[in-house]
Amino acid sequence: MACTILITGASNGLGAALAHYYAAPDIRLALIGRDPSRLEHISETCTSLGATVHTVSLDVTDKQALKEWLDEFDTQYPIDLAIANAGVTNMLSKQSSGETLADIERVLDTNLYGVIYTLHPLIERMRARKRGQLAIVSSLAAWRGMPITPAYCASKAAIKAWGESLRGWLAPEGIQVNVICPGFVKTDLSDQFPGTRPSMISPEQAALIIAKGLERNKAVIAFPFPLTWGMWFVSVLPFPLASYFLGLFGYNRPRSPRKAC
């Protein structure tokens, strides 16, 4: 029996690695991304591995277009696993006076509302079928807000809480919900991070960890272990002490040189 898997943010990075991991005979992949040429390349690779691949160039912030496509696709090919992976970030810089409203809206629209727009249309459909799995890619940054990425941390904390809530609500109806909290994965998004990036892993390693966690229906799939432990530790420390440790790794806001009075 064929399994149908939806992956957003599939144009590159972790989304592409997940597509490659799952590509196999009897697997139908629905890949959503914003870069048609990259999607086409990934589609060809996954097809060569035996998967049946459907691609669509869509922005997950386009609520109406995304819902229409999802409704049509899920009617024809009921989705077994949906991985909401699309995400963006924004960093403060030494020259910046702060995040602009446009910066904040862009991050929240993609990381929060884009996830909701992707999964919400599928919830009632999966409830009717009494089966399905929803995977939400959050971040270890959800565990403690970092001054260099305010909107990003807020968006990832929001979808972590939403996913945990959905898991409790939908589990009795046969629907699995999993929250994925990666640390640093070697992608374009992580490359924008100005601080230290400990325990960096490849997208392929991350995809394997995620897939194994989803197979076991883990509530929260957090990795790698040393950084996961560190972020948990920081999250329970008193605020000044936590800020001190974040500063040691360069996770506080970059300081501009002081101007003379």
SULVEN-V843651 format. One line per field, one symbol per residue. burial: + if it has 9 or more other ideal C-beta (glycine too) atoms within 8 Angstrom, else -. Layout:
# SULVEN-V843651
burial->???
This chain:
# SULVEN-V843651
burial->--+++++++++++++++++++++---+++++++-+--+++-++-+++-+++-+++-++-+++--+++-+++-++--+-++++++++++++++------+---++-++++++++++++++-+++-+++----+++++++++++++-+++++++++++++++-+++-++--++---+++++++++++++-++--+----+-++-++-++++++-++-----++-+---++-+++-++-+----++-+++-++++-+-------
